[in-house]
Amino acid sequence: MFSDEPRSLPDWIERGYDILSTEITEGDHDEGIPRNRAREELVAHEDFPDNPDDADYAIDQLLNSGWLYEVAGNLRVTMPEE
């Protein structure tokens, strides 16, 4: 059954979204950031697990859930907060 209710993700993945959306929207990244840079940002952040596999999984979940999207290898925020 289709639902247009927002999909919930685990807290640690939502923290990953917060980290990446801040980096993308507050930095000078109008074209988004490359996936490998997103992975590095997550692994380096104190509020996120330091395992690159966890970062890749979180990025995949954010892409699959529509929280992020990818254009020409760069990750962008689907609906940045204003």
C-alpha positions as CSV (number, residue, x, y, z in Angstrom):
1,M,0.0,0.0,0.0
2,F,1.3,3.5,-0.9
3,S,1.6,6.1,1.8
4,D,2.8,9.6,1.5
5,E,3.7,9.8,5.2
6,P,7.3,10.7,5.8
7,R,9.5,7.6,6.2
8,S,11.4,7.4,9.4
9,L,15.1,6.4,9.5
10,P,17.2,5.2,12.4
11,D,18.4,8.1,14.6
12,W,22.1,7.6,13.6
13,I,21.2,7.9,9.9
14,E,19.1,11.0,10.6
15,R,22.2,12.4,12.3
16,G,24.1,11.7,9.2
17,Y,21.5,13.6,7.2
18,D,21.9,16.6,9.6
19,I,25.6,16.5,9.2
20,L,25.5,16.3,5.4
21,S,22.7,18.8,4.9
22,T,24.5,21.3,7.0
23,E,27.7,20.8,5.0
24,I,25.9,21.0,1.7
25,T,23.6,24.0,2.4
26,E,25.8,26.1,4.7
27,G,29.0,25.5,2.8
28,D,29.8,26.9,-0.7
29,H,28.4,23.8,-2.4
30,D,25.7,24.8,-4.8
31,E,26.4,21.8,-6.9
32,G,26.4,19.4,-3.9
33,I,29.4,17.4,-2.6
34,P,31.0,14.3,-4.0
35,R,30.0,11.0,-2.4
36,N,33.5,10.3,-1.2
37,R,33.6,13.7,0.5
38,A,30.3,13.0,2.1
39,R,31.7,9.7,3.5
40,E,34.8,11.6,4.8
41,E,32.6,14.2,6.5
42,L,30.5,11.6,8.2
43,V,33.4,9.4,9.4
44,A,35.2,12.5,10.8
45,H,32.2,13.9,12.6
46,E,32.1,13.2,16.4
47,D,28.3,12.5,16.4
48,F,28.6,9.7,13.7
49,P,30.1,6.2,13.8
50,D,33.7,6.3,12.5
51,N,33.3,3.3,10.2
52,P,33.3,4.1,6.4
53,D,30.9,1.2,5.8
54,D,28.4,2.8,8.2
55,A,28.8,6.1,6.3
56,D,28.2,4.4,2.9
57,Y,25.2,2.6,4.3
58,A,23.7,5.8,5.7
59,I,24.3,7.6,2.4
60,D,22.6,4.8,0.5
61,Q,19.6,4.9,2.9
62,L,19.3,8.7,2.6
63,L,19.4,8.4,-1.2
64,N,16.9,5.5,-1.3
65,S,14.5,7.4,1.0
66,G,14.7,10.6,-1.0
67,W,16.3,12.7,1.7
68,L,19.3,13.2,-0.6
69,Y,19.7,12.9,-4.4
70,E,22.6,12.6,-6.7
71,V,23.5,14.5,-9.8
72,A,26.7,13.9,-11.8
73,G,28.3,12.2,-8.8
74,N,27.4,15.0,-6.3
75,L,25.0,14.6,-3.4
76,R,22.4,17.3,-2.9
77,V,19.7,17.9,-0.3
78,T,16.2,17.2,-1.6
79,M,14.4,19.8,0.4
80,P,16.8,22.1,2.3
81,E,15.4,23.9,5.4
82,E,15.1,27.6,4.9
